[in-house]
Amino acid sequence: MTSSPHLLLVAPLLLPLGTLVACLLTRASHRACAALSLLGAIGLMLVGLMLVVHAGRGEILVSQMGGWAAPYGITLVVDRLSAAMVAITGVIATATVLYAQARDSDPARGRDFHLLTHGLLVGVCGAFITGDVFNLYVWFEVLLVGSFALIALGGDKRRMAGTVVYVILNLIATLLFLLAAGLVYGSAGTLNMAELAALFASGSVPPGVQAPLVLMLLAFSIKAALFPVFGWLPASYHVAWTPVSALFAGLLTKVGVYALIRLVTLLWPDAGLVHDVLLWVACATMLIGVLGAAAQTEVRRILSFHIVSQVGYMVLGLALATPLALAGAVFYLIHHIVVKANLFFIGGIAARMTGSERLPAMGGLYARAPWLALMFAIPALSLAGIPPLSGFWAKFVLVRAGLETGAWIAVGVALLTGIFTLLSMSKIWNEAFLKAHPQGADGHRKITGQAPAWWAAAGLAAITVAIGLGAGPVMDFATAAADQLATPRHYIDAVLGGGGR
């Protein structure tokens, strides 16, 4: 355990913040701003990988900012799960910033994108490494400010309508979160996660704490887009600029899922009523999400509903509450962030080439761009759980965990959802790639300057294949992360003293 301030712990906050300032100072030069943005994203990825190396040794890194111990100071904590989330955030940030450097009709939009993206990354990374509930709220606010501006970037009437839905529902979740945090502090006298976990572990839970914590779980559920509070996501993600929607698809709901995993494993590590409720919510989320996708005809609307569906798998692992199920949830988080962002990338490239995101107006891409067809097939098949890609292993572990606990209905829903996911991906494949374009060769646009977008999509496709073929080491890391999550004493001791292994 490291209890003294550690530069590595604050680097995930300082790097995107410093990059934001650098981009602001060079905003007049699009090329300089974009280059600095890419360097900052690569730096964040490298820092995340360094944290993974430290966490892989069993360390839980802790820093009490300003030397103020919990519960008075700001606590930063990095274990295996949070290290993995910072690293994968850096990967997606790098790919997204690279994708955004493809030629666009609005250069000003690109400059604003880089500023706002790194502001959002500050909030995302802060949420992953904070050790107390109040600062989790603060980091949620930081990322929400960035996301509000990003989703409206270059907005037309359609985009602004989606932005309004996004803002209203997320503000409601934020207000619920703030109300719950205030009530918890009033009853328990602390918002430090380790101290709350210690109270629950000792059985000395103050009266009046449980109800606001459940309210907090509701707020996280809205942000994670769980059933029945998911409607804001498919109403908003598909209207944003493609790099923005890809960044959101990869990261934002996962912040809500991470918050759920962190709070539930610390306060309710053993199966109980909370897990029973989450199990049924997970099943409903998987099924409703995939059925919603089946009814859509726009690529990004289909993919948006699939975000909802796939979040259900992650929460299924949390609900089952066994070490194997938690390992499956961690594996699924890592896999899905890469796959989903890449599908939005490829959907954006396909729309540029065919002139539309509506499947009836698309077609002919396999003949014109076979490499794009291959890049789509990899994440699409992974999302559906086809071996040996990453999604197969993630679903296999969750199904096995469900069978071991006798959650037969949940296993059946998970398998059925996988079948419907494959059908949705097949629909996109048939309509956008195999059938001829309705306007023939004249329907395909001639576009230039798109190499960065292609490289970004190819890079994420390669990572998906690597995770699938190298599933053993990834699963070992996920299993070790699950062991930490299943034993809250590790976290409590690291933050409050007594050893961090």
N, C-alpha and C positions, 0 to 999 in steps of 0.2 A: 504494500500500500504506500502511496505517496500522499502525505497530508499537507506538505508545504505548497505554496503557489508554484505552479508549473506552467512554463511558457507554452508547452504543447497543448495544455488544456484550454487556454484562451485563444490559441491560434485560429480555431474554427470561427471565432467571432471577429478577431482583428483582421484576418485576411479579406473576407468579403467587405468589411467596413472600409478598410484601406483601399480596396479596389473601387468601391463606390466613389470615394473622394477623388481618386485618380481619374476615373471616368468623367466625373463632374468637371475637373480642371481641364480636361482635354476634349470636352464635348464638342467644341468647334471643329475638331478634326475627327471625322468618322473613322478613318483608318486607325489613328492612334487610340481612340476610345475602344474600338473593337479588339485591338491587339492587347491592350492592358486588361480588358475584360477576360480574354482567353487565358492570359497568363495568371490572373487571379483565380480563375476556375481550376486551372491545372494545379496551382499551389494548394487550393483547398483539397483537391483529390489526393495529393501527396501527403498532406497533413493527416487526412483521414486514414490513409494506408499506414502511416506511422502509428497512429492510435490503435489500429487493428493489431499491429505487431506487439505493442505493449499489452493490450488487452488479451492477446493470445497467450501470453505468459501467465495469465491468471490474475493480473493486477487489476485492481479497481482504483483508478486515479482520482484523487479528490483534492480540490483546492478551495480553501475558505478565503474568499476575496477580501483584501484589506486586513487579513489577520483576525477577522471577527468570526468566532466559532458559531456553529448552528445553536439556536435558531435565529440569531441576530444578524449574521452576515449573509452574503450571497454565496451559496454553495454550488460548485460545479463538480459533476461526477461523470466519469466515463468508465463503463464496464464493457463487456463484449458486445452487447446489443447496441448501445449508443455509439460505440466506435464504428461498428458496421454501418450504422445509419449515416454517420458523418462521411464515411468513405464513399458510400453509394451516392450520397448527395453530391459529393465532388465529381463523381463520374458523370452523373446526369447533368450537372451544371456545365461541365466541359463540353459534353456532346451538344447541349442546347445552345450554348454560346457559339460553338462552331457552326451549327446549323443556321443560326441567325445571321451569319456572315455571308450566306448566299445572297445573290443579287435580289434586291427588293425594290418595288416601285416607290417606296417612301423611305428615303434615307434617314429622315428625322425620327421615324418610328424606331429604326434600328438603334440610334443613339440613346433614345429614351429607354429602350428595352434594356440596354446594358446597365444603366444606372439603377433602374428599378429591380432588375433581377438580383443584383448583389445586395440590395437592401432586403429583398425577400430572403436571400440565403442567410443573412445574419439572423433573422427570426427563426428560420428552420433549424439551423445548427444550435441556436440558443435553446430551443425547445428540446432538442435531443440530449443536451448535456447539463441542463439545469437540475438542481437537487431539491428545489422547493416549489410548492404549488403556485405561490404568488408570482415568482419569476417565470414559471411556465405560462401564466396568464400574460405577463408582459411580452414574452417572446411571441405568443400567439398574436398579440396586437401588432407587433412589428411586422410579422409576415403578412398579416391581413392588410395593413396599409399598402405594402408593396403589391399584394395580389389584387387589391381593388383597382389600383392604377394600371397594372399590367393587363387585366382583362378588358379594360376600356380603351387600351392603347390603339390609336388610329380608328376610333370607333365610328361606325355608322349606326343607323337606327336599330338594326337587328342586334348589333353587338351591345348597344346600350341597354336594350331590353333584357338581354341575358345578364348584364352586369347588375341591373337592379335586383333581379332574383337572387343572384349570388350574394350581393351586399346585405340584403334584408335577412336572409336565413342565417348568414354567418354572424351578423350583429346580434341576432336573437341568441345564438349559441354562446357568443361572448358575454352577453349580459347574464345568462344563466350561470356561466362559469364564474363570473365575478361575484354574483350573489352567493353561490355555493361556497366560494373561497372565504368570503366574509363570515358566513355562518359557521364554517369549520373552525376558523380562527377564534371566533367568539366562544366556541364550546371547548376546543382542545388547547387553545393558547399557543399554537404553533401551526405553521404551514410547511415546515421542513418534512420532506417525504420520509426520511429515515426516522425522525422522531414519531411521526404518525404510525409508521410501521412498527416501531418499538411498543407503542401504546397498544396496538392491536395484538401483537405477539404476546404481550404480558397479560392480556385479558382485561386491562384497566381502561377500556374505552369510555371516555366521558359521555354522559347522556346527551343526546341531541346531535351527535356527530354523523351517525349513519345516514340520516335523511338527506343532509346537504351533499354528502359524498355520492349518493345515488343521483342527485341532481347534477353533480359534476360529471358523472358517467353519461348522463343524457346529453350534456353539452359536447362531450367528446364523441358521442355517437353521431350527432349532427355533423360534426367536422369530418368524421370518418365516412359519412354517407351511408349509414346503416338503415335498414328498414325499421320504421316507416318514414324516416326523416331524411330521405335521400334525394327528393325531387329537385332540389336546387342544382345538383351536379349535372344531370343530362340536359337541364335547361340553360346551362351557362358555358360549360367547357367547350362545346362545339362551335361557339361563335367567336372565340378569341383567335388572335393571330396564331398561326401554327406553332412557332416555337414556344409561345406562352401556354397554349393548351397542352403541349407535350410536357413542359416543365410541371404544370399543375397535375397532369395525369400521373406523372411519375412520383411526385413528392407530397402534395398537399394532403390528400386523404390519409397518407401513411403517417403524417404527424398526428392525426387523430387516433389512428390505430396504435401508434407507439404510446401515446398518452394512456389509452385504455390498458395496454399490456403492462405498462409501468405501474399504474395505480392498482390494478386488480391483483397482480402478482405480489405486490408489497403488502397490501391490506387483506386480501382474501386468497392466500396461496393455496388453500385446500378447497376441493369441490364443495359447493353449497348452492344456496338460492341464487346468488349473483351469477354463477356459472350456468345454472339451469336456464335462467332468463336469456343469457347470452347465447346459449346453444340454439334456442328456438329463433332468436333474432338472426343468428348466423344462417340458419337454414332458410328463413324467409328472404334474407338479403340475397343469398345465392340464387334462389329460384326466381324471385321477382325481377332481379337484375337481368338475368339471362333471357327471361321471357320478354322483358321490355326491349332488349336488343333485337330480338327476332322480329319485332314489329316495325323496325326502323329501315329507312332507305338511304340515309346519308351516312357516309363512312364514319365521321367523327361522332355522330349521335349513337351509332352502333357501339363504337369503342367506349363512349362515355357510360353507357349502360353496363358494359362489361367491367368497368372499374368498380361499379357498385357490386356486381356479382362476385368479383374476385376478392373484394374486401371481406365478403362473407367467409371465404376459406380461411383468411388470417384469423378472424374472430372465432371461427370453429376451433382452431388450435388452442386459442386462449380459453375457450369455454370447456374443452375437454380436460384441461388443467393437469395433464400428466407431463413428465419431462419430455417424452417422445412427441406429444402433441405440441408443446411449446417449441421444440426444435423444428417441427414442421412449420409453425407460424413464422419463426425467424427466417427459415429457408425461403418460405413463400414471399415474405417481405422483400428479401434481396432479389429474388427472381423476378417478381412482378414489377418492381420499379423500373428495371431495365427493359423488360418486354413491353410494358404499356407505353412508356415514353417513345420507344422505337416504332410502335405501330402508329402513333400519331405523326411521327416524322414521315414515315412512308406514305401515310394517307395524305399528308401535305404535298409531297412530291408528286403523287399520282394525280392530285387535284390540279396542280400546276400544269401537268402534261396533258390532261384531258379537258381542262377548262371547267370542271365541275366536281363537287363532292357527292352529288346524287348518283347512286348506282345506275339508274336507267340511262343517265347521260354520259356514263363512262364506258370504257371498253378498249380492247386492242392492246393493252399494255404488255402482255406476254410477248407478242410479236415484236413490239417496238422496243421494249426495255426488259429483256430476259433477266438481267442482273437485279432489277427492281423486283421482279417476280420472286426471285430466290430470296432476296432480303425480306420480302413480305412473308414468304412461306415459313421462314425460321421462327420469328416471334409468334406468328399466328398458330403454328403447330405446337409451339411451347405453351402458349396460353391455353390451348385445348388439352394439354397434358399428354402429348404424343412422345414416346421414348425415341432417342435417349436425351431429349432436350430438357432444360432445367425445370419446366413446368411439370413434367412427368414425375420427377423425384419429389418435388414439393407435394404434389397431390398423393403420391404413393405413401409418403410418411404420414400424412393426415388421415388417409383412409385406414392405414394400418393402426394408427392410434385410436381411431373410432371403433374399429373392430375389437381391439383389446379392451375397450371400456364398455362394449355392448351398446354403443350408440348407433343402432341399426338404421334408424330413420335418417339420421344425419349423414351416414355413409351413403345411403341410397340417394339422398338429395345431392350430395357432392358428385357422385358418379353421373347422375342424370344431368346435372349442370354442365359437366364436362362434355357430354354428348351434344347438348344444345350449343355449347360454345364452339365445338367443331363445325356444327351446321352453320353458325353465323359466319365463321371464318371462310367456310366453303362458299357461302353466298357472295361475300366480297370477292373471293378468288374468281368465281364464275362470271360475275357481272363486270368487274373492273379489269380483269386480266385475260380471261379466255374468250368471251364474246367479242364480236367486232364492235367498233365504235359506231354509234348510230349515224354519225356523219361521215363515216369512212375515214380515209387518211386525212381529209380536210379538218376533221375534228380534233386532231392532235396539235398542240401548240409547240412552236419552236422556241425553246427557252435556253438562255445562256447564263453563265455565272453561277451554276448550281452545284459545283463540285463540293463546296463545304457541306451542303446538306447531304450529299451522297456519302461522304466520308463519315459524317456523324451517324447515319443510319447503318453503314457497314460496320463501324466500330461496335455499336451496341449489339448488332447481330452476332458478331464474333464473340462478344462477352457471353451472350446467351448460350452459344455452342460450348464455350469453355466451361461455363458453370455446369452444363449438362454432362460433358465428358469428364470433368473434374469434380463430380458431385461428392466424392469421398471426403476430400479436405474441407469443402464447404459444409458438408453435413457434420463433420467433426467439430468445426467451429460453431455451427448452430446448436449442436448438442451441448457443448460446453457453455454457450450462452444460456441455453434453457436450464442447465444445472444451476447457474447463478440466479436466474429468475425464480426457480422453484424453491430456492433457499434464501428467503429475505434476510436471514442473519448475516450473510456475506455483505450485503449492501449496508445494513445497519451498522455493523462493526467498522466498515471502511469509513463511513461518514462520521460516526460518533465516537470511534475509537475501539480498539480491540482486534485489529487485524483485518486485512482486506481480501484474504484468499478464501 
